[in-house]
Amino acid sequence: MLPQGKYTDSRKEGRKEGTSAAKLTEDLSKQSVEPSASIKAVWRSPLLSSSPLIMSRLLPVLLVSALVCLARLGWAQPVDMRAELKKMQAAMEELKAERREMSVRLEASEKELREMKETPKVAFAASLGGNGLVKTTSGNKDLIYREVLTNVGGAYNPETGVFTAPIRGVYYIRFTCNGPTDFPRSAVLYKNNAVIQLIAHEQESGAGSDTASNGATLLLQQGDTLKMVLWHNTQIWDNSNHHSTFSGFLLFPM
């Protein structure tokens, strides 16, 4: 049960709100406006937005007021039903067009997501390893990088030293070549056992050691192979610190 003071205040508030609603109805009935404008004026009245209590008490009064306004203005200003119907139809067509556009965008996003999920992840890195020198004086020699650091997707074969592109795409390939500087050093990237793609080569320059490197983005077809070759009469060196490496990864499919 509400305290006596609050109950008395509520009744006073109700009488005040009823008077305000009646005045609103009278003002609207005197205005020469369209029925739709009258309804909007009623519903946008500050009385409805002041509090839930006021809304619950004045809602029946305002609905009756709106109907009275419509009745009084209906004969003086008849509504063009055909025009209103055309407006509604135009709005519906606009909504349908927006829905079709959203469907197209959604399908495109789903397709892109499927392609991303289906694209294999490819990245590898390996070093010659060991603890010594690889040298050839009797022809070229294939380099096999046996110590695998990364081989996501399994496209690199540490038994043969060959990388095979799993899909058509753009790949970034890089390699380094370390060795004593008292003898020429080399590391040459071959594609499909025949075409030279990149070369790291240094002539002898006295005592000491040095590292050469090279790298580039390559467009590879599915099944293309890459391998490193030590040229005739050159050398390369590595140990557990991975000075001489062969690495690459897929940038994006094509």
C-alpha positions as CSV (number, residue, x, y, z in Angstrom):
1,M,0.0,0.0,0.0
2,L,1.3,3.5,-1.0
3,P,1.8,6.1,1.8
4,Q,-1.1,8.6,2.0
5,G,1.1,11.5,0.7
6,K,2.3,9.7,-2.4
7,Y,-1.3,8.4,-3.2
8,T,-2.6,12.0,-3.0
9,D,0.2,13.3,-5.2
10,S,-0.5,10.6,-7.8
11,R,-4.2,11.5,-8.0
12,K,-3.3,15.2,-8.4
13,E,-0.8,14.2,-11.1
14,G,-3.5,12.1,-12.9
15,R,-5.9,15.0,-12.9
16,K,-3.2,17.3,-14.3
17,E,-2.3,14.8,-17.0
18,G,-5.9,14.3,-17.9
19,T,-6.4,18.1,-18.3
20,S,-3.2,18.2,-20.5
21,A,-4.4,15.4,-22.7
22,A,-7.8,17.0,-23.1
23,K,-6.1,20.3,-24.1
24,L,-3.9,18.4,-26.6
25,T,-7.0,16.8,-28.2
26,E,-8.7,20.2,-28.4
27,D,-5.7,21.8,-30.0
28,L,-5.3,19.0,-32.5
29,S,-8.9,19.1,-33.5
30,K,-8.7,22.8,-34.3
31,Q,-5.7,22.4,-36.6
32,S,-6.1,21.9,-40.3
33,V,-3.6,19.1,-40.7
34,E,-3.6,15.7,-42.3
35,P,-4.7,12.7,-40.1
36,S,-1.2,11.2,-40.3
37,A,0.2,14.5,-38.9
38,S,-2.3,14.5,-36.1
39,I,-1.4,11.0,-35.1
40,K,2.3,11.9,-35.1
41,A,1.6,14.9,-33.0
42,V,-0.2,12.8,-30.4
43,W,2.4,10.1,-30.2
44,R,5.3,12.6,-30.1
45,S,3.7,14.5,-27.3
46,P,6.0,15.0,-24.2
47,L,3.3,13.4,-22.1
48,L,4.2,10.0,-23.5
49,S,7.9,10.3,-23.0
50,S,7.8,11.7,-19.5
51,S,7.4,8.4,-17.6
52,P,6.0,4.9,-17.9
53,L,3.3,5.8,-15.4
54,I,2.0,8.7,-17.4
55,M,2.1,6.6,-20.6
56,S,0.0,3.8,-19.0
57,R,-2.6,6.3,-17.8
58,L,-2.9,8.5,-20.8
59,L,-2.6,5.9,-23.6
60,P,-6.4,5.2,-23.8
61,V,-7.1,9.0,-23.7
62,L,-4.6,9.7,-26.5
63,L,-5.9,6.8,-28.6
64,V,-9.5,8.2,-28.4
65,S,-8.2,11.7,-29.1
66,A,-6.4,10.4,-32.2
67,L,-9.6,8.7,-33.5
68,V,-11.6,11.9,-32.9
69,C,-9.1,13.9,-34.9
70,L,-9.2,11.4,-37.7
71,A,-13.0,11.5,-37.7
72,R,-13.3,15.3,-37.7
73,L,-10.7,15.7,-40.4
74,G,-11.5,12.7,-42.6
75,W,-14.4,14.3,-44.5
76,A,-12.7,17.6,-45.0
77,Q,-9.4,16.1,-46.1
78,P,-9.9,12.6,-47.6
79,V,-6.8,10.4,-47.8
80,D,-5.8,9.4,-51.3
81,M,-5.7,5.6,-50.7
82,R,-4.1,4.8,-54.1
83,A,-1.3,7.3,-53.5
84,E,-0.7,5.8,-50.0
85,L,-0.7,2.3,-51.5
86,K,1.8,3.3,-54.1
87,K,4.1,4.8,-51.4
88,M,3.8,1.5,-49.4
89,Q,4.6,-0.5,-52.5
90,A,7.6,1.6,-53.4
91,A,8.9,1.3,-49.8
92,M,8.5,-2.5,-50.0
93,E,10.4,-2.7,-53.3
94,E,13.2,-0.6,-51.8
95,L,13.4,-3.0,-48.9
96,K,13.4,-6.0,-51.3
97,A,16.3,-4.4,-53.3
98,E,18.3,-3.8,-50.1
99,R,17.7,-7.4,-49.1
100,R,18.9,-8.7,-52.5
101,E,22.0,-6.6,-52.2
102,M,22.7,-7.9,-48.7
103,S,22.2,-11.5,-49.9
104,V,24.8,-10.9,-52.7
105,R,27.3,-9.4,-50.2
106,L,26.7,-12.3,-47.8
107,E,27.3,-14.9,-50.5
108,A,30.5,-13.2,-51.6
109,S,31.8,-13.1,-48.0
110,E,30.9,-16.8,-47.5
111,K,32.7,-17.7,-50.7
112,E,35.8,-15.7,-49.7
113,L,35.8,-17.4,-46.3
114,R,35.5,-20.9,-47.9
115,E,38.4,-20.1,-50.2
116,M,40.5,-18.9,-47.3
117,K,39.8,-22.1,-45.4
118,E,40.5,-24.3,-48.4
119,T,43.8,-22.5,-49.2
120,P,46.7,-24.6,-47.8
121,K,49.1,-23.0,-45.4
122,V,52.6,-23.3,-46.7
123,A,55.9,-22.2,-45.0
124,F,59.2,-23.9,-44.6
125,A,62.8,-23.2,-43.5
126,A,65.7,-25.6,-43.3
127,S,69.5,-25.4,-42.9
128,L,72.3,-27.6,-44.2
129,G,73.3,-28.3,-40.6
130,G,76.1,-30.6,-39.8
131,N,79.4,-29.2,-38.8
132,G,81.6,-28.8,-41.8
133,L,82.2,-27.9,-45.4
134,V,80.4,-29.0,-48.5
135,K,82.6,-28.6,-51.5
136,T,82.6,-29.8,-55.1
137,T,85.4,-29.8,-57.7
138,S,83.8,-32.3,-60.1
139,G,80.5,-30.7,-61.4
140,N,77.4,-29.3,-59.7
141,K,76.0,-30.8,-56.5
142,D,72.5,-30.7,-55.2
143,L,72.2,-29.2,-51.7
144,I,70.0,-31.0,-49.2
145,Y,69.0,-29.0,-46.2
146,R,68.3,-31.7,-43.7
147,E,67.8,-29.7,-40.5
148,V,64.2,-28.6,-40.8
149,L,63.2,-25.6,-38.8
150,T,59.6,-25.2,-40.1
151,N,57.6,-27.2,-42.6
152,V,54.0,-26.2,-42.4
153,G,52.0,-28.0,-45.1
154,G,54.8,-30.5,-45.7
155,A,55.7,-29.1,-49.1
156,Y,59.5,-29.3,-48.4
157,N,61.2,-32.7,-48.6
158,P,64.3,-32.9,-46.3
159,E,65.3,-36.2,-47.9
160,T,65.7,-34.7,-51.3
161,G,66.0,-31.0,-50.6
162,V,63.2,-30.2,-53.0
163,F,60.2,-27.9,-52.4
164,T,57.1,-28.7,-54.4
165,A,54.4,-26.0,-54.8
166,P,51.1,-27.5,-53.6
167,I,49.0,-24.8,-55.4
168,R,49.4,-22.1,-58.0
169,G,50.4,-18.9,-56.2
170,V,53.0,-16.3,-55.4
171,Y,55.7,-17.5,-53.0
172,Y,58.5,-15.7,-51.3
173,I,61.8,-17.7,-51.4
174,R,65.0,-16.8,-49.7
175,F,68.4,-18.5,-49.1
176,T,71.8,-17.8,-47.5
177,C,75.2,-19.1,-48.3
178,N,78.0,-19.0,-45.7
179,G,81.6,-20.2,-46.0
180,P,85.3,-19.4,-45.8
181,T,86.4,-16.6,-48.1
182,D,89.6,-18.4,-49.3
183,F,87.5,-20.3,-51.9
184,P,84.5,-19.3,-54.1
185,R,81.1,-19.8,-52.5
186,S,77.8,-20.4,-54.3
187,A,74.1,-21.3,-53.8
188,V,71.9,-21.4,-56.9
189,L,68.1,-21.8,-56.9
190,Y,66.8,-24.0,-59.7
191,K,63.1,-24.3,-60.9
192,N,62.0,-27.7,-62.3
193,N,65.6,-28.9,-62.4
194,A,66.5,-26.6,-65.3
195,V,65.8,-22.9,-65.0
196,I,68.0,-20.8,-62.8
197,Q,65.9,-18.4,-60.7
198,L,68.4,-16.8,-58.2
199,I,72.1,-16.9,-57.5
200,A,74.2,-16.1,-54.5
201,H,77.9,-16.3,-55.5
202,E,81.1,-14.8,-54.0
203,Q,84.7,-15.1,-55.2
204,E,87.5,-15.8,-52.9
205,S,88.8,-12.8,-50.9
206,G,91.5,-14.1,-48.6
207,A,91.3,-15.4,-45.0
208,G,88.0,-15.2,-43.1
209,S,84.4,-16.1,-43.7
210,D,81.3,-14.3,-45.1
211,T,77.6,-14.9,-46.0
212,A,75.8,-14.2,-49.2
213,S,72.1,-14.2,-49.6
214,N,69.3,-13.7,-52.2
215,G,65.5,-13.8,-52.3
216,A,62.5,-12.9,-54.4
217,T,58.7,-13.5,-54.9
218,L,58.0,-16.2,-57.5
219,L,54.9,-17.1,-59.3
220,L,54.8,-20.9,-59.2
221,Q,52.3,-23.4,-60.8
222,Q,51.0,-26.3,-58.9
223,G,53.7,-29.0,-59.0
224,D,56.6,-26.7,-59.7
225,T,59.8,-27.7,-57.9
226,L,62.6,-25.6,-56.4
227,K,66.0,-26.9,-55.2
228,M,69.3,-25.4,-54.3
229,V,72.5,-26.4,-56.2
230,L,76.2,-25.9,-55.4
231,W,78.0,-24.9,-58.5
232,H,81.2,-26.6,-59.8
233,N,84.4,-25.5,-58.0
234,T,82.6,-23.7,-55.1
235,Q,81.9,-24.4,-51.5
236,I,79.3,-23.7,-48.7
237,W,79.6,-24.2,-44.9
238,D,77.2,-24.6,-42.0
239,N,76.9,-25.8,-38.5
240,S,74.3,-26.1,-35.7
241,N,73.8,-22.3,-35.8
242,H,72.2,-22.5,-39.2
243,H,74.3,-20.1,-41.3
244,S,73.3,-21.5,-44.6
245,T,69.5,-21.8,-45.0
246,F,66.7,-22.3,-47.6
247,S,63.2,-21.0,-46.8
248,G,60.0,-19.9,-48.3
249,F,56.2,-19.4,-47.8
250,L,53.0,-18.9,-49.8
251,L,52.0,-15.2,-50.0
252,F,48.7,-15.8,-51.7
253,P,47.0,-18.2,-54.2
254,M,46.4,-17.2,-57.8
